[in-house]
Amino acid sequence: MIQVTVHRIGLDQSSDQAVILLGDLTRTTFIPIWVRTSEATAIAIPIQGIQSPRPITADLVVKVIEEFGADVVMAVITDLKDDIFYASLVLTKDDELIEIDCRPSDAIAVALRKAVPIYVEEKVMAEAGITGDDSEIQ
């Protein structure tokens, strides 16, 4: 697995689309994941240090996980099939690892709220990764 961070969030003003650009820690390989603007907002909120006036879905997920006594360990972008990314949230409870299938945007939003690492499986990075240095990726 390759650890990544949210490098950039871009919005398409003409549609309800946004792109989340995940970059490896060397900032040489990036993965663009297209999402709706509401999912991009859920990811942007913790990055910008904004507190939502009311809990959004990612906040609810974090609260439910905590109330059940589990901890978020990491988010993993696990697969790419037919141009659709797949992800898992990895939790731990009572020394047991629990993998929960979810959308990448949800996994990223929760991971950012809990300040846990985000990873991409090597096969996904090889298939969907865009290479270039930080200044070349717009």
N, C-alpha and C positions, 0 to 999 in steps of 0.2 A: 504494500500500500504506500501511496505517496501523499504526504501531508500537504494540504493546500490552505490558502486563506482567501477571503473575498477580496479580490483585487480592485474591482470596479463594478458599479451598477449603472447601466445605461438605460434610458427610457426612450421609447419610440413615441413621439408626440402624436403621430397620426393613427395609432392603434392602441389597444389595451395590452401592449407587449413591453417587456423589459428584458434585458439580458444581464445575467449574473456572470461575471467573469471571475472564475477561480484560478488562482495562480499558484504554482508550486513555490516552495520556499526560496528557490534560486531566482524566481521571476523570469524563467526562460521558457516555460511551457504553461499554457493557459487552456482552460476549458470553458466555452461559452454555453450557458444553460438558459434557454428562453423560458420566461415565465410571464404570468399576468402582472400588471402593475401592483395589484393588492399583495401578491406574494413578495414582490420586490420591496414594497414598503415594509412588510414584516421583517425582512432581512435588514433593511436600512435603519430601522428604529434603534436597535442596540448598537449599531456601528456609530451612529450619530449621537448616542447617549441621550436619546429622547425617551421620556416616560409617557406612554400612552395614557390618556385620561381614563380609559376603560380597558380592561384586558382584551387583547385580541387572541385569536386562536392559539398562536405559539405560546402566549403567556398562560393560557388555560392548560395546554399540554404540560408545560413545566410544573404548574401547580398540582396537576393530577399525579404526575410522576413523584413529586415530593411528598404528597399526602399518602401515597402508597408505600413510602419508605424506600424508594429506589433512587439511584443516582444515574445521571447521564454520563457515560464514559466517552463517547465519540459519535460523530456522524460519518457515514461512509457512502460515497457514491459507488454503487456496487456493479451496475451493469448499464449497457446501452443496447437496446433492441428496437429496431425499426424507428430510429431517430428519437426514441424516448429513453430518458435517463431514469434509472431506478436507484433507490437509496434505502438505507437502514439507519435507525437510531439504535445504538448499542447502550443498554442499561445494565446496571448491576443491582441486585437485591439479594441480601443474605449470601454473598459470595457466589451467586449464580449469574452468569451472563445471559441477558435477554436481548434478542435482536428483533426489532419491530420494523416491518416493511413500511415505507412511507415515500412521499414525494421528496425529491431533492430539496425543493424550496423549504418544506417543513423541517427537514432534518437540519438544514443550514440555519434556519431561524431559531430553532431550539438550541443548537450547538452554540450559537453566538450569545444567547441569553445565559447559558450555563458556562460560558468561557471554556469549552472543551474543544479538542482538535477536530478538524474536518479532514477526511482522507478520501482519496480516489483510488480505486483498484487500478493496478498497472495496466491491465488490458483495456480499461476504459480510457485511461490517459493516452495509451498508444493509438487507440482508434479515433478519439475525438480531440486530442490535444492539438493546439496551435503553437508552433515554436516561434520564438523571436524574443528579443529583449524587451524590457519594460517600456522603452520609448517607442517601439514599433507597433505595439498593440493599442489601437484606438477604439 
